[in-house]
Amino acid sequence: MDILIQELIDLVKATAPEVWRIATLQVHSLIAQTLFAVVVCIVLIVILAKIIKRLDDEFDSILPWMGLVAVAIALMVLIPCLMGYIINPEYHAIRALMYLVK
């Protein structure tokens, strides 16, 4: 039994750096995904603002305004997430590892 436990300890010691590297890489992937979503939201806000400006000259329509508000709310949610990933990636790497353990 002691030999089996020692083999398990040796395995964990050997693989821990690689597992940590993979977890931090996953956090960097989340940063890239969230940053892409933020850029898409900003582009959508600009496009919707131009549509609203053009439509206001012709007639009133609430649909572009609803889209603008929805994208703005999404942006307000994404930016704090992105900041959390950038400021403390180790925390999110630990959370990713803990998720795998559960």
C-alpha positions as CSV (number, residue, x, y, z in Angstrom):
1,M,0.0,0.0,0.0
2,D,2.8,2.4,0.8
3,I,4.5,1.7,-2.5
4,L,1.2,2.5,-4.3
5,I,0.8,5.8,-2.4
6,Q,4.4,6.7,-3.1
7,E,3.9,6.0,-6.9
8,L,0.8,8.3,-6.8
9,I,2.7,11.1,-5.1
10,D,5.5,10.8,-7.7
11,L,3.0,10.9,-10.5
12,V,1.3,14.0,-9.1
13,K,4.7,15.7,-8.6
14,A,5.7,14.9,-12.2
15,T,2.4,16.1,-13.8
16,A,1.5,19.1,-11.6
17,P,3.6,21.6,-13.6
18,E,2.0,20.4,-16.8
19,V,-1.5,20.5,-15.4
20,W,-0.8,24.1,-14.1
21,R,0.5,25.2,-17.5
22,I,-2.7,23.8,-19.1
23,A,-4.9,25.5,-16.6
24,T,-3.3,28.9,-17.1
25,L,-3.4,28.4,-20.9
26,Q,-7.2,27.8,-20.5
27,V,-7.5,31.2,-18.6
28,H,-5.6,32.9,-21.4
29,S,-8.0,31.3,-23.9
30,L,-10.9,32.7,-21.8
31,I,-9.2,36.2,-21.9
32,A,-9.0,36.0,-25.7
33,Q,-12.6,34.8,-26.1
34,T,-13.9,37.5,-23.8
35,L,-11.8,40.2,-25.5
36,F,-13.2,39.1,-28.9
37,A,-16.7,39.3,-27.5
38,V,-16.0,42.8,-26.2
39,V,-14.7,43.9,-29.6
40,V,-17.8,42.4,-31.3
41,C,-20.1,44.3,-28.9
42,I,-18.3,47.6,-29.5
43,V,-18.7,47.0,-33.3
44,L,-22.4,46.2,-32.9
45,I,-22.9,49.3,-30.8
46,V,-21.3,51.5,-33.5
47,I,-23.4,49.8,-36.2
48,L,-26.6,50.0,-34.3
49,A,-26.0,53.7,-33.5
50,K,-25.6,54.4,-37.2
51,I,-28.8,52.5,-38.0
52,I,-30.6,54.4,-35.3
53,K,-29.3,57.7,-36.6
54,R,-30.4,56.8,-40.1
55,L,-33.8,55.5,-39.0
56,D,-34.6,58.6,-36.8
57,D,-34.6,60.7,-40.0
58,E,-37.2,58.5,-41.6
59,F,-39.4,57.0,-38.9
60,D,-39.3,55.9,-35.2
61,S,-38.4,52.3,-34.6
62,I,-37.8,50.7,-31.2
63,L,-36.0,47.5,-32.5
64,P,-32.6,49.1,-33.1
65,W,-32.8,50.8,-29.7
66,M,-33.6,47.5,-28.0
67,G,-30.6,45.9,-29.8
68,L,-28.4,48.8,-28.7
69,V,-29.5,48.4,-25.1
70,A,-29.0,44.6,-25.2
71,V,-25.5,44.9,-26.6
72,A,-24.6,47.6,-24.1
73,I,-25.8,45.4,-21.2
74,A,-23.7,42.5,-22.6
75,L,-20.7,44.8,-22.8
76,M,-21.2,45.8,-19.1
77,V,-21.2,42.1,-18.2
78,L,-18.2,41.2,-20.3
79,I,-15.8,44.0,-19.3
80,P,-15.7,43.0,-15.6
81,C,-15.2,39.4,-16.5
82,L,-12.4,40.3,-18.8
83,M,-10.8,42.5,-16.1
84,G,-11.0,39.6,-13.6
85,Y,-9.3,37.2,-16.0
86,I,-6.5,39.7,-16.8
87,I,-5.9,40.9,-13.3
88,N,-5.9,37.5,-11.5
89,P,-5.5,34.6,-14.0
90,E,-4.0,32.3,-11.3
91,Y,-7.3,32.4,-9.4
92,H,-9.2,31.4,-12.5
93,A,-6.7,28.7,-13.2
94,I,-7.3,27.3,-9.7
95,R,-11.0,27.5,-10.2
96,A,-10.6,25.5,-13.5
97,L,-8.6,22.9,-11.7
98,M,-11.2,22.7,-8.9
99,Y,-13.9,22.3,-11.4
100,L,-12.1,19.3,-12.8
101,V,-11.8,17.7,-9.4
102,K,-15.5,18.0,-8.6
